[in-house]
């Protein structure tokens, strides 16, 4: 059974309003002696005036989970079953 580990090793943001513009993501899969990983980025155009805007400095553990779900949807990926899913790593702040 493959175990997936998702992480967000880095983000980029607008200094003026704190909007996250790029999310760097990584997914590692391990199945016994076999492993694979994938790395990518998604670009975003934050609108500081929009309802629900979350500035970088206001990102919490709960918003990280929500952003992860949005990222998966944007990548059109399905989440592995809960027993195989693990999230590792914070949204790194400089």
Phi, psi and omega in degrees: 000132182280133174252126181257140174232118179262142174216157176239090186288340183198150172228159175238150185214163171280128178290328184295315184238357178079009180288133179283122184257332180219134174245124175265126183234160179216140174231122178250135177238135180230133176222093182063240181275357183253143177212158177207157176217157178223143182227141178198181177225155170233142180260145182224151178240085184290147177240106184298341180268354183282148173298140178084001178298133178237116178288151182309315182291347180259003181292128179245177177301320180294318180290331176298318178297317180296317178296323178298316178298317179297321178298314179300318178295320180295323178281355181058041178254151173261150179283144173294163177305150185308325181294339183256356189262136176214138175250132183231137170093141178277166165289110187292130176256140182293000000 
